[in-house]
């Protein structure tokens, strides 16, 4: 089974920062970034980025080099990112929200790291790295003496623009590289398909280390719009919502769990700042549609919710679905839609053969968005492979996700193949149990974790956030048995005040088990 995205021609050299430079030439006085009461224009940001690019080039950190960026959201962050791209190098986000030990682990996984950009607030977190650590503020006088024009580095669409860490099945983080062509194709699709333009001002609400944050950071600058950054290291729902209220922001990219928090904030305060947005583009985890349905259908809500699917290894987004078309009676699981431009979705069996219509298979992604692979070594490099399509070799990435295609031609993601566990001899996906729990009256939110008993037996534990009073385990178990087989019923049910989130805004299952 193949879902094919629309074929749209790209420039001969689809290089991301050149789109920003085109907007700088066309509208130099337009506001590019707003942060902590300060703002810079496209022309000002371009000059700062050019000077940093010359700084990198003078040190030999040009095409093919990797530059770590360990900064809080700020104007300097975008200077570092754009300057790195202009020099022909690739940047690696090093999120200062991570514990110091985690950052040290990540630093050890970056081969041939050229340099790290930090600040007085973050330098100590990365100072043990073998690479040089620089502070843009301390370099201000030196940078001011460098050329204000672009270094015109020779960059192609096949060059790596950034690399992000994603979890590895072996426990070692994987550093996956994204190419300019893939990133350009993604943002060009968003611009053309959804009409993003110079007025599509954006607010970043996700953690810097998240793959989603890279397109959230760059898309407004790709479209000539304004990027708003929160002056906060960690997500702050109150600050985010106030920023949405006070500024003409039209677009937000976020994880599903972050969207739930923003919707809850708006409901509690009777506001409409979120409902007045043009788009929220969200995904990254199984959608709990019941958390959004009432808000999305309230009178006056003009916000389009785009439920998206993708992986870091393939430039973050591969498919998209307008949630306005979702009808709970038609699908138990909300679809994630159809492929982006120049992107194909293949559903394959264990022998990498196509499955039939509406049959389940592993979701494999092909096309412009497929990345350059993992930069650190490991057996998981085999997930990038080649299949035969109509007699021609086709490079694909095996996501490890299960899915099928509806009669309407939309992709539905069922869950992780490797998330399935054997309980009492039966293979189970905890996500299926979470969906059943979320449909029960009185359950506001639910997460299911896999633990082991003292004797080593696998056990399912359900963590419940009640809509009102605490939920009785026996009552929940009885109602769950009406829709699930007995082997899928969790052994324990625990009431908790909220579901913990990771720095990326996803459910933190490790924290659930440790609590």
DOTI-488287 format. One line per field, with one value per residue (C-alpha): residue in three letters; x, y, z; residue number from 1. Coordinates in pm, 1 decimal, padded with zeros to 6 digits. Each point is the difference from the previous one (the first is absolute). Layout:
# residues N
residu	(ALA, ...)
east	(X, ...)
north	(Y, ...)
up	(Z, ...)
num	(NUM, ...)
END
This chain:
# residues 515
residu	(UNK, UNK, UNK, UNK, UNK, UNK, UNK, UNK, UNK, UNK, UNK, UNK, UNK, UNK, UNK, UNK, UNK, UNK, UNK, UNK, UNK, UNK, UNK, UNK, UNK, UNK, UNK, UNK, UNK, UNK, UNK, UNK, UNK, UNK, UNK, UNK, UNK, UNK, UNK, UNK, UNK, UNK, UNK, UNK, UNK, UNK, UNK, UNK, UNK, UNK, UNK, UNK, UNK, UNK, UNK, UNK, UNK, UNK, UNK, UNK, UNK, UNK, UNK, UNK, UNK, UNK, UNK, UNK, UNK, UNK, UNK, UNK, UNK, UNK, UNK, UNK, UNK, UNK, UNK, UNK, UNK, UNK, UNK, UNK, UNK, UNK, UNK, UNK, UNK, UNK, UNK, UNK, UNK, UNK, UNK, UNK, UNK, UNK, UNK, UNK, UNK, UNK, UNK, UNK, UNK, UNK, UNK, UNK, UNK, UNK, UNK, UNK, UNK, UNK, UNK, UNK, UNK, UNK, UNK, UNK, UNK, UNK, UNK, UNK, UNK, UNK, UNK, UNK, UNK, UNK, UNK, UNK, UNK, UNK, UNK, UNK, UNK, UNK, UNK, UNK, UNK, UNK, UNK, UNK, UNK, UNK, UNK, UNK, UNK, UNK, UNK, UNK, UNK, UNK, UNK, UNK, UNK, UNK, UNK, UNK, UNK, UNK, UNK, UNK, UNK, UNK, UNK, UNK, UNK, UNK, UNK, UNK, UNK, UNK, UNK, UNK, UNK, UNK, UNK, UNK, UNK, UNK, UNK, UNK, UNK, UNK, UNK, UNK, UNK, UNK, UNK, UNK, UNK, UNK, UNK, UNK, UNK, UNK, UNK, UNK, UNK, UNK, UNK, UNK, UNK, UNK, UNK, UNK, UNK, UNK, UNK, UNK, UNK, UNK, UNK, UNK, UNK, UNK, UNK, UNK, UNK, UNK, UNK, UNK, UNK, UNK, UNK, UNK, UNK, UNK, UNK, UNK, UNK, UNK, UNK, UNK, UNK, UNK, UNK, UNK, UNK, UNK, UNK, UNK, UNK, UNK, UNK, UNK, UNK, UNK, UNK, UNK, UNK, UNK, UNK, UNK, UNK, UNK, UNK, UNK, UNK, UNK, UNK, UNK, UNK, UNK, UNK, UNK, UNK, UNK, UNK, UNK, UNK, UNK, UNK, UNK, UNK, UNK, UNK, UNK, UNK, UNK, UNK, UNK, UNK, UNK, UNK, UNK, UNK, UNK, UNK, UNK, UNK, UNK, UNK, UNK, UNK, UNK, UNK, UNK, UNK, UNK, UNK, UNK, UNK, UNK, UNK, UNK, UNK, UNK, UNK, UNK, UNK, UNK, UNK, UNK, UNK, UNK, UNK, UNK, UNK, UNK, UNK, UNK, UNK, UNK, UNK, UNK, UNK, UNK, UNK, UNK, UNK, UNK, UNK, UNK, UNK, UNK, UNK, UNK, UNK, UNK, UNK, UNK, UNK, UNK, UNK, UNK, UNK, UNK, UNK, UNK, UNK, UNK, UNK, UNK, UNK, UNK, UNK, UNK, UNK, UNK, UNK, UNK, UNK, UNK, UNK, UNK, UNK, UNK, UNK, UNK, UNK, UNK, UNK, UNK, UNK, UNK, UNK, UNK, UNK, UNK, UNK, UNK, UNK, UNK, UNK, UNK, UNK, UNK, UNK, UNK, UNK, UNK, UNK, UNK, UNK, UNK, UNK, UNK, UNK, UNK, UNK, UNK, UNK, UNK, UNK, UNK, UNK, UNK, UNK, UNK, UNK, UNK, UNK, UNK, UNK, UNK, UNK, UNK, UNK, UNK, UNK, UNK, UNK, UNK, UNK, UNK, UNK, UNK, UNK, UNK, UNK, UNK, UNK, UNK, UNK, UNK, UNK, UNK, UNK, UNK, UNK, UNK, UNK, UNK, UNK, UNK, UNK, UNK, UNK, UNK, UNK, UNK, UNK, UNK, UNK, UNK, UNK, UNK, UNK, UNK, UNK, UNK, UNK, UNK, UNK, UNK, UNK, UNK, UNK, UNK, UNK, UNK, UNK, UNK, UNK, UNK, UNK, UNK, UNK, UNK, UNK, UNK, UNK, UNK, UNK, UNK, UNK, UNK, UNK, UNK, UNK, UNK, UNK, UNK, UNK, UNK, UNK, UNK, UNK, UNK, UNK, UNK, UNK, UNK, UNK, UNK, UNK, UNK, UNK, UNK, UNK, UNK, UNK)
east	(00000.0, 00141.3, -00125.4, 00160.4, 00039.3, -00040.7, 00312.3, 00109.8, 00319.4, 00266.7, 00278.0, 00318.1, 00163.8, -00270.6, 00199.2, -00200.3, 00184.1, -00014.2, -00377.2, 00058.7, 00248.6, -00257.6, -00245.8, 00276.4, 00058.0, -00374.0, -00108.3, 00312.9, -00191.8, -00255.8, 00024.5, 00172.4, 00015.2, -00169.6, 00145.6, -00006.6, -00126.3, 00262.3, -00039.1, 00231.5, -00077.0, 00085.5, 00288.1, 00140.4, -00026.9, 00161.1, 00301.9, 00049.6, -00024.8, 00239.6, 00263.1, -00024.6, 00025.4, 00324.9, 00124.4, -00063.1, 00152.9, 00316.4, 00042.5, -00050.2, -00349.2, -00173.6, -00171.3, -00036.6, 00088.0, -00227.6, -00067.0, -00169.3, -00250.9, -00064.4, -00210.0, -00331.8, -00256.1, 00130.7, 00100.0, 00353.3, -00136.5, -00128.0, 00321.8, 00194.9, -00228.8, -00013.3, 00371.5, 00082.2, -00215.4, 00151.0, 00349.9, -00106.0, 00011.1, -00272.4, -00121.8, -00075.8, -00254.0, 00128.1, -00300.1, 00098.9, -00320.7, 00165.1, 00186.8, 00376.4, 00063.9, -00229.6, 00180.4, 00334.7, -00135.8, -00120.1, 00329.2, 00177.4, -00219.3, 00085.1, 00285.6, 00249.2, -00185.3, 00163.5, -00124.8, -00277.1, -00192.1, -00104.7, -00081.1, 00106.3, -00311.6, 00078.4, 00379.0, 00063.5, -00228.0, 00225.3, 00341.3, 00143.4, -00046.3, 00312.2, -00132.2, 00052.3, -00286.4, -00081.0, -00239.0, -00148.8, -00027.8, 00368.1, 00083.4, -00209.8, 00291.8, 00188.1, -00308.2, -00074.4, 00323.8, -00089.1, -00172.1, -00373.7, -00063.5, -00071.8, 00307.2, -00166.4, 00107.9, -00053.0, -00295.3, -00219.6, -00332.0, 00179.1, 00206.5, -00099.0, -00165.1, -00062.3, 00020.6, -00221.4, 00007.0, -00274.9, -00038.7, 00175.7, -00124.1, 00344.6, -00021.1, 00254.6, -00146.6, 00010.3, 00119.9, -00199.6, 00094.5, -00244.1, 00087.0, -00074.3, -00218.1, -00221.1, -00036.2, -00064.7, -00258.8, -00181.3, -00028.1, -00080.7, -00288.3, -00129.2, 00021.1, -00176.6, -00248.7, -00118.3, 00061.3, 00257.1, 00123.5, 00164.1, -00284.8, 00024.4, 00175.8, 00106.7, 00052.8, 00242.5, -00133.4, 00207.4, 00343.1, 00304.7, 00122.7, -00325.0, 00002.2, -00330.1, 00167.1, 00234.7, -00280.0, -00184.7, 00307.8, 00065.8, -00340.6, -00101.3, 00338.1, -00042.3, -00334.7, 00103.5, -00200.5, 00093.4, 00133.4, -00104.1, 00215.9, -00089.4, 00250.2, -00023.5, 00218.0, -00291.2, -00352.2, -00217.9, -00369.1, -00087.2, 00278.7, -00078.2, -00368.3, 00066.9, 00232.1, -00271.3, -00241.6, 00231.1, 00145.9, -00135.7, 00117.5, -00163.9, 00181.4, 00121.1, 00187.4, -00009.9, -00027.8, -00351.7, 00048.9, 00103.2, -00312.5, -00217.0, 00158.3, -00064.2, -00359.6, -00055.2, 00144.5, -00233.8, -00304.4, 00075.7, 00030.4, -00269.7, 00243.1, 00017.0, 00364.4, 00058.3, -00333.4, 00085.4, 00323.8, 00019.2, 00173.3, 00126.9, 00223.9, 00040.4, 00084.6, 00289.4, -00208.2, -00334.5, -00282.0, -00262.7, -00267.9, -00247.1, 00231.0, -00059.7, -00344.1, -00218.8, 00246.5, 00049.8, -00376.3, -00094.2, -00156.6, 00247.9, 00298.5, 00178.6, 00322.2, 00088.2, 00151.2, 00247.8, 00069.5, 00340.9, 00225.8, 00368.5, 00336.7, 00320.0, 00184.4, -00225.4, -00007.6, -00269.3, -00326.6, -00109.6, -00382.8, -00271.9, -00373.5, -00252.4, -00170.3, -00323.4, -00060.2, 00023.8, -00317.2, 00042.6, -00267.6, 00189.8, 00345.9, 00103.1, 00336.2, 00030.4, 00186.6, 00325.6, -00095.0, 00189.6, 00364.4, 00181.4, 00125.8, 00263.2, -00058.5, -00126.5, -00130.4, 00056.9, -00177.3, 00212.5, -00001.4, 00292.2, 00165.1, -00034.3, -00274.1, -00302.0, -00311.9, -00345.9, -00263.2, -00109.8, 00248.3, 00236.5, 00369.0, 00314.5, -00000.5, 00302.5, 00074.3, 00160.1, 00064.5, 00163.0, -00031.7, 00204.8, 00305.0, 00369.6, -00003.9, 00148.1, 00328.4, 00097.0, 00056.4, -00234.5, -00206.3, -00304.4, 00157.0, -00166.9, -00335.2, 00103.9, -00029.7, -00092.1, -00306.3, -00105.9, -00284.4, -00108.2, 00344.9, 00183.3, 00191.2, -00160.2, 00164.6, -00236.8, 00007.6, -00167.3, -00183.3, -00089.6, -00359.6, -00305.7, -00272.0, -00255.8, -00172.0, -00371.9, -00242.5, 00024.3, 00376.2, 00117.8, 00275.3, -00086.2, 00283.1, -00075.2, 00309.4, 00354.0, 00090.6, 00262.0, -00244.4, -00196.0, 00058.0, -00096.9, -00232.1, -00112.4, 00118.9, -00191.9, 00159.3, -00150.1, 00052.1, -00053.5, -00122.6, -00314.4, -00076.8, 00057.8, -00253.7, -00259.6, 00059.1, -00030.8, -00348.7, -00128.4, -00210.5, 00191.3, 00342.3, 00160.4, 00328.4, 00173.6, 00337.6, 00101.9, 00350.2, 00167.4, 00165.8, 00128.9, -00098.6, 00253.6, -00014.2, 00081.1, -00348.0, -00113.4, -00277.6, -00211.5, -00069.4, -00260.0, 00054.0, -00325.1, -00063.7, -00364.1, -00239.3, -00142.1, 00027.6, 00254.2, -00095.7, -00055.7, 00219.7, -00274.7, -00242.7, 00252.9, 00095.7, -00366.6, -00070.8, 00320.7, -00095.5, -00298.3, 00235.2, 00330.7, 00092.7, 00107.6, 00367.6, 00008.2, -00133.9, 00272.6, 00090.8, -00009.9, -00179.8, 00155.1, -00153.1, 00248.3, -00049.1, 00157.6, 00196.8, 00370.6, 00150.4, 00353.8, 00188.4, -00131.5, -00359.9, -00072.3, -00122.5, 00295.8, -00062.0, 00322.4, -00110.7, -00335.7, 00162.5, 00243.2, -00271.6)
north	(00000.0, 00337.9, 00351.4, 00250.4, 00368.1, 00265.2, 00058.5, 00363.3, 00128.8, 00141.9, 00245.6, -00146.1, 00055.3, -00003.1, 00171.1, 00119.2, 00316.6, 00136.7, 00030.8, 00212.2, 00210.5, 00056.0, 00139.3, 00218.3, 00149.7, 00049.9, 00128.3, 00096.6, 00203.9, -00270.6, -00132.8, -00339.9, -00085.5, 00120.0, -00109.6, 00140.9, 00340.8, 00028.3, -00037.1, -00018.4, 00050.1, -00236.9, 00226.3, 00016.1, -00375.2, -00063.7, 00217.2, -00167.8, -00344.9, 00094.9, 00117.3, -00320.7, -00198.7, 00181.3, -00073.8, -00371.8, 00001.4, 00168.1, -00289.9, -00254.7, -00098.3, 00005.4, -00257.0, -00332.1, 00134.3, -00051.6, 00286.5, -00060.7, 00260.9, 00000.1, 00312.9, 00095.7, 00135.4, 00341.2, 00215.4, -00139.1, -00352.0, 00093.3, 00189.2, -00316.3, -00223.9, 00223.0, 00079.5, -00369.8, -00069.8, 00291.8, -00133.6, -00330.6, -00184.5, -00188.7, 00084.5, -00244.5, 00114.4, -00055.0, 00078.7, 00182.8, -00132.2, -00343.3, -00112.1, 00057.4, -00375.9, -00041.2, 00276.9, -00165.2, -00327.2, 00175.1, 00183.4, -00332.6, -00114.6, 00285.0, -00103.1, 00276.2, 00281.2, 00323.2, 00258.3, 00072.0, 00326.5, 00063.9, 00288.2, 00086.4, -00189.1, -00317.8, -00011.4, -00197.7, -00279.3, -00070.6, 00121.8, -00351.1, -00059.5, -00034.0, 00266.6, 00374.5, 00179.6, 00356.4, 00267.3, 00238.8, 00278.9, -00022.9, -00013.1, 00308.9, 00238.7, -00254.0, -00087.7, 00368.0, 00022.5, -00285.7, 00033.3, 00068.4, -00171.7, -00368.0, -00223.2, -00169.1, -00346.2, -00275.6, -00191.7, -00257.0, -00161.3, -00321.6, 00163.6, -00050.8, 00303.3, -00132.8, -00317.7, -00084.7, -00270.0, -00256.2, -00297.1, -00325.0, -00351.0, -00086.7, 00280.8, 00214.9, 00318.1, 00005.7, 00312.7, 00022.6, 00240.4, 00203.3, 00130.1, 00347.4, -00151.1, -00177.4, 00305.2, 00228.4, -00241.7, -00015.3, 00376.1, 00055.3, -00249.2, 00180.3, 00331.5, -00114.0, -00253.3, 00210.2, 00346.1, 00110.6, 00349.9, 00314.7, 00040.4, -00357.6, 00104.3, -00288.2, -00075.2, -00275.9, -00202.1, -00320.5, -00084.9, 00082.4, -00359.5, -00125.0, -00073.4, 00187.2, 00317.7, 00025.5, 00060.7, 00212.1, 00222.7, 00031.0, -00010.8, 00362.8, 00124.2, -00223.7, 00173.6, 00357.7, 00012.3, 00085.8, -00253.6, 00049.1, -00167.1, -00050.9, 00129.6, -00328.4, -00312.2, -00235.1, 00009.8, 00243.4, -00027.0, 00332.1, 00188.4, -00170.9, 00081.7, 00361.2, 00034.3, -00137.5, 00255.4, 00301.2, -00059.3, -00067.2, -00360.7, -00220.5, -00337.4, -00239.2, -00329.6, -00230.2, -00350.4, -00127.4, 00015.9, 00365.8, 00078.7, -00160.3, 00230.4, 00309.6, -00105.7, -00061.0, 00343.0, 00166.1, -00187.9, 00088.9, 00369.3, 00034.1, 00143.1, -00038.4, 00071.3, -00363.2, -00032.1, 00305.4, -00146.5, -00100.3, -00332.3, -00227.0, -00269.1, -00278.4, -00367.0, -00205.1, -00241.8, -00180.2, 00256.3, 00014.7, 00163.0, 00026.0, 00260.2, 00232.5, -00075.1, 00234.1, 00287.7, -00048.6, 00001.8, 00297.0, 00297.8, 00248.8, -00236.8, 00066.4, -00189.5, -00285.3, -00296.8, -00191.9, -00344.5, -00096.6, -00302.7, -00043.8, -00087.9, 00193.7, -00223.7, 00129.0, 00374.7, -00019.2, 00001.1, -00249.0, 00026.6, 00241.4, -00015.6, 00278.1, -00115.1, 00170.8, -00308.8, -00241.1, -00177.7, -00227.5, -00238.4, -00058.4, -00059.6, -00113.4, 00163.9, 00345.8, -00023.3, 00183.1, 00066.4, 00003.2, 00052.9, 00330.3, 00107.5, -00226.6, -00259.4, -00358.9, -00229.9, -00373.7, -00257.7, -00315.3, -00342.8, -00156.1, -00098.1, 00361.5, -00097.6, 00228.7, -00090.1, 00008.3, 00276.9, 00059.0, -00260.8, 00090.8, 00041.7, 00178.8, 00366.6, 00077.5, 00348.6, 00084.7, 00322.9, 00338.7, -00002.2, -00314.1, 00116.7, -00066.6, -00271.2, -00032.3, 00178.6, -00215.1, -00368.1, -00279.0, -00291.2, 00221.7, 00143.5, -00297.7, 00178.9, 00200.2, -00253.2, -00045.3, -00170.7, -00074.4, 00214.3, -00077.7, -00133.8, 00301.5, 00017.1, 00235.9, 00115.5, -00021.1, 00038.8, -00270.9, 00187.0, -00302.2, 00128.2, -00207.6, 00146.8, -00040.4, 00214.0, 00076.7, -00027.4, 00379.1, -00028.0, 00129.7, -00157.0, -00124.5, -00069.4, -00284.8, 00018.7, -00125.2, -00350.3, -00009.4, 00146.3, -00321.5, -00217.6, -00355.9, -00026.8, -00348.1, -00124.0, 00258.8, 00290.7, 00334.0, 00366.9, 00221.6, 00280.8, -00201.6, -00014.9, 00373.8, 00071.5, -00222.2, 00165.0, 00348.5, -00084.9, -00080.6, 00257.4, 00161.8, -00054.1, 00327.3, -00150.9, -00337.0, -00157.0, -00364.8, -00107.8, -00339.0, -00111.2, -00325.9, -00167.4, -00121.8, -00339.5, 00152.8, -00028.9, 00274.0, 00213.6, 00281.5, 00301.1, 00263.5, 00356.9, 00197.3, 00372.3, 00018.5, 00261.3, 00036.7, -00224.8, -00283.2, -00301.0, -00337.5, -00271.6, -00263.6, 00228.5, 00090.5, -00365.7, -00104.4, 00265.0, -00074.0, -00367.2, 00110.4, 00099.0, -00182.5, -00365.6, -00101.3, -00033.7, 00371.9, 00115.9, 00166.7, -00166.8, 00330.5, 00334.2, 00306.3, 00348.3, 00282.5, 00379.5, 00033.8, -00190.3, 00098.1, 00133.6, -00022.0, 00317.2, -00070.1, 00020.6, -00372.4, -00240.1, -00090.3, -00369.8, -00043.7, 00268.6, -00175.6, -00324.8, 00170.9, 00201.8)
up	(00000.0, -00102.8, 00079.7, -00234.4, 00074.7, -00266.5, -00211.9, 00023.0, -00161.3, 00231.1, -00090.6, -00147.5, 00338.6, 00268.5, 00276.3, 00299.8, 00104.3, -00354.4, 00039.2, 00311.8, -00197.4, -00275.5, 00255.7, 00143.3, -00345.2, -00062.3, 00345.4, 00195.7, 00259.4, 00081.3, 00355.2, 00003.8, 00371.2, 00319.1, 00334.4, 00356.0, -00111.5, -00275.7, -00372.6, -00300.4, -00365.7, -00280.4, -00103.8, 00354.8, 00051.6, -00338.7, 00080.9, 00339.2, -00158.5, -00282.6, 00245.4, 00201.3, -00324.6, -00084.0, 00351.9, -00053.4, -00347.2, 00128.6, 00243.1, -00276.1, 00117.7, -00335.3, -00214.9, 00179.8, 00345.5, 00300.3, 00240.9, 00333.8, 00117.6, 00375.7, 00049.1, 00149.7, -00245.0, -00099.5, -00294.8, 00034.6, -00054.1, -00344.6, -00075.3, 00081.2, -00206.4, -00306.7, 00021.3, 00015.1, -00306.2, -00192.1, 00069.9, -00158.4, 00332.3, 00189.3, 00348.9, 00281.9, 00264.6, 00354.9, 00216.6, 00322.5, 00158.6, 00011.6, 00313.3, -00021.9, -00002.2, -00300.5, -00189.9, 00069.9, -00138.1, -00316.4, -00048.9, -00002.0, -00288.7, -00241.6, -00228.4, -00087.2, 00177.3, -00119.0, 00248.7, 00251.8, 00030.2, 00359.4, 00235.3, 00356.8, 00116.6, -00196.9, -00052.9, 00318.2, -00126.2, -00300.0, 00116.3, 00028.4, -00372.3, -00212.5, -00237.5, 00043.3, 00177.9, -00113.3, 00129.9, -00257.9, 00257.2, 00087.4, -00371.1, -00080.7, -00060.4, -00211.6, -00204.8, -00062.6, -00196.1, -00235.3, -00338.3, 00012.5, -00331.9, -00057.2, -00031.0, -00299.0, 00109.4, -00255.6, 00147.3, -00176.2, 00076.7, 00091.2, 00274.3, 00364.3, 00159.6, 00351.0, 00204.6, 00297.9, 00261.7, 00017.0, 00231.3, -00087.9, 00071.3, 00137.1, 00257.4, -00185.5, -00155.7, -00378.9, -00181.3, -00320.7, -00278.6, -00210.2, -00346.7, -00137.4, -00273.8, 00253.9, 00225.4, -00296.8, -00138.6, 00336.0, 00043.1, -00367.4, 00038.0, 00309.8, -00184.4, -00315.8, 00139.4, 00294.8, -00135.1, 00259.5, -00083.4, 00140.7, 00245.9, 00133.7, 00319.7, 00223.1, 00369.3, 00102.0, 00296.0, -00022.3, 00142.6, -00213.1, -00014.9, -00155.2, -00376.0, -00028.5, 00132.7, -00296.7, -00251.8, 00257.6, 00021.1, -00371.4, -00172.9, 00072.8, -00127.2, -00306.9, -00064.0, 00085.4, 00323.9, 00360.1, 00248.5, 00365.1, 00264.4, 00366.5, 00256.3, 00190.1, -00006.4, 00072.8, -00139.5, 00194.7, -00093.4, 00164.3, -00179.7, -00329.8, 00020.3, 00099.5, -00300.4, -00229.1, 00146.3, -00031.7, -00346.8, -00348.9, -00006.0, -00261.9, 00020.0, 00271.1, -00042.7, 00303.7, 00142.2, 00068.8, 00378.4, -00021.1, -00200.3, 00270.6, 00259.1, -00211.8, -00066.0, 00372.4, 00077.4, -00248.8, 00129.0, 00361.8, -00078.5, -00262.3, -00253.8, -00375.9, -00092.7, -00098.1, -00179.6, -00215.0, -00137.3, -00364.5, 00071.0, 00272.0, -00148.8, 00252.2, 00048.1, 00128.2, 00209.9, -00005.0, -00017.4, 00273.5, -00214.3, 00287.6, 00159.2, -00295.3, -00143.7, 00206.8, -00027.3, -00375.1, -00068.0, 00212.9, -00176.4, -00138.8, -00008.2, -00329.8, 00077.9, -00236.4, 00183.8, -00213.8, 00145.3, -00137.4, -00005.2, -00063.2, 00147.2, 00062.9, -00247.0, -00280.4, 00072.1, 00267.1, -00202.5, -00265.8, 00004.3, 00110.9, 00072.2, 00063.7, 00319.1, -00107.3, -00214.6, 00292.4, 00107.6, 00306.6, -00128.9, -00323.1, 00147.0, 00346.4, -00061.6, -00162.3, -00331.9, -00065.7, -00359.7, -00324.8, -00093.0, -00033.4, -00340.2, -00154.9, 00273.7, -00020.0, 00273.1, -00050.3, 00216.2, 00003.1, 00161.7, 00188.2, -00330.3, -00125.5, -00244.7, -00053.6, 00197.6, -00154.5, 00031.1, 00362.4, 00121.7, 00281.0, -00071.0, 00110.3, -00100.7, -00216.8, -00133.8, -00333.7, -00185.8, 00046.4, 00378.1, 00064.2, 00190.8, -00037.7, 00267.4, 00346.5, 00063.6, 00296.7, -00066.0, 00099.3, -00127.9, -00053.9, -00315.1, -00167.7, 00037.4, -00306.7, -00279.3, -00366.1, -00145.9, -00355.6, -00136.1, -00356.9, -00080.2, 00143.2, 00329.4, 00252.0, 00322.5, 00296.7, 00375.4, 00207.0, 00276.1, 00212.8, 00015.3, -00092.7, -00217.5, -00274.4, -00262.6, 00023.2, -00290.1, -00030.8, -00051.9, 00336.8, 00206.9, 00350.0, 00245.6, 00239.1, 00217.3, 00030.7, -00105.5, 00274.1, 00256.9, -00004.3, 00305.3, 00081.9, 00296.8, 00095.4, -00339.8, -00205.1, -00188.3, 00107.4, -00093.0, 00310.5, -00227.2, -00076.7, 00373.1, 00040.4, -00272.2, 00167.5, 00338.3, -00147.7, -00126.4, 00352.0, 00184.3, 00281.4, -00158.1, -00099.5, -00113.7, 00016.1, -00059.3, 00021.3, 00096.3, -00005.0, 00323.4, 00143.9, 00323.8, 00255.1, -00168.3, -00340.3, -00150.8, -00241.2, 00147.3, -00142.3, 00223.2, -00093.6, 00122.0, 00003.8, 00025.7, 00121.1, -00135.7, 00352.2, 00301.6, 00009.6, -00207.9, 00168.2, -00147.7, 00006.1, -00182.2, -00270.4, -00041.4, -00039.7, -00261.8, -00187.4, -00026.5, -00211.6, -00283.4, 00055.6, 00046.2, 00348.5, -00093.7, -00087.3, 00338.1, 00211.4, 00327.3, 00187.0, -00035.8, 00164.7, 00029.2, -00060.5, -00025.7, -00344.1, -00263.6, 00015.5, -00321.7, -00132.5, -00103.1, -00351.7, 00118.2, -00034.5, 00268.4, 00223.1, 00066.7, 00191.6, 00247.1, 00037.6, 00102.6, 00236.7, 00175.1)
num	(1, 2, 3, 4, 5, 6, 7, 8, 9, 10, 11, 12, 13, 14, 15, 16, 17, 18, 19, 20, 21, 22, 23, 24, 25, 26, 27, 28, 29, 30, 31, 32, 33, 34, 35, 36, 37, 38, 39, 40, 41, 42, 43, 44, 45, 46, 47, 48, 49, 50, 51, 52, 53, 54, 55, 56, 57, 58, 59, 60, 61, 62, 63, 64, 65, 66, 67, 68, 69, 70, 71, 72, 73, 74, 75, 76, 77, 78, 79, 80, 81, 82, 83, 84, 85, 86, 87, 88, 89, 90, 91, 92, 93, 94, 95, 96, 97, 98, 99, 100, 101, 102, 103, 104, 105, 106, 107, 108, 109, 110, 111, 112, 113, 114, 115, 116, 117, 118, 119, 120, 121, 122, 123, 124, 125, 126, 127, 128, 129, 130, 131, 132, 133, 134, 135, 136, 137, 138, 139, 140, 141, 142, 143, 144, 145, 146, 147, 148, 149, 150, 151, 152, 153, 154, 155, 156, 157, 158, 159, 160, 161, 162, 163, 164, 165, 166, 167, 168, 169, 170, 171, 172, 173, 174, 175, 176, 177, 178, 179, 180, 181, 182, 183, 184, 185, 186, 187, 188, 189, 190, 191, 192, 193, 194, 195, 196, 197, 198, 199, 200, 201, 202, 203, 204, 205, 206, 207, 208, 209, 210, 211, 212, 213, 214, 215, 216, 217, 218, 219, 220, 221, 222, 223, 224, 225, 226, 227, 228, 229, 230, 231, 232, 233, 234, 235, 236, 237, 238, 239, 240, 241, 242, 243, 244, 245, 246, 247, 248, 249, 250, 251, 252, 253, 254, 255, 256, 257, 258, 259, 260, 261, 262, 263, 264, 265, 266, 267, 268, 269, 270, 271, 272, 273, 274, 275, 276, 277, 278, 279, 280, 281, 282, 283, 284, 285, 286, 287, 288, 289, 290, 291, 292, 293, 294, 295, 296, 297, 298, 299, 300, 301, 302, 303, 304, 305, 306, 307, 308, 309, 310, 311, 312, 313, 314, 315, 316, 317, 318, 319, 320, 321, 322, 323, 324, 325, 326, 327, 328, 329, 330, 331, 332, 333, 334, 335, 336, 337, 338, 339, 340, 341, 342, 343, 344, 345, 346, 347, 348, 349, 350, 351, 352, 353, 354, 355, 356, 357, 358, 359, 360, 361, 362, 363, 364, 365, 366, 367, 368, 369, 370, 371, 372, 373, 374, 375, 376, 377, 378, 379, 380, 381, 382, 383, 384, 385, 386, 387, 388, 389, 390, 391, 392, 393, 394, 395, 396, 397, 398, 399, 400, 401, 402, 403, 404, 405, 406, 407, 408, 409, 410, 411, 412, 413, 414, 415, 416, 417, 418, 419, 420, 421, 422, 423, 424, 425, 426, 427, 428, 429, 430, 431, 432, 433, 434, 435, 436, 437, 438, 439, 440, 441, 442, 443, 444, 445, 446, 447, 448, 449, 450, 451, 452, 453, 454, 455, 456, 457, 458, 459, 460, 461, 462, 463, 464, 465, 466, 467, 468, 469, 470, 471, 472, 473, 474, 475, 476, 477, 478, 479, 480, 481, 482, 483, 484, 485, 486, 487, 488, 489, 490, 491, 492, 493, 494, 495, 496, 497, 498, 499, 500, 501, 502, 503, 504, 505, 506, 507, 508, 509, 510, 511, 512, 513, 514, 515)
END
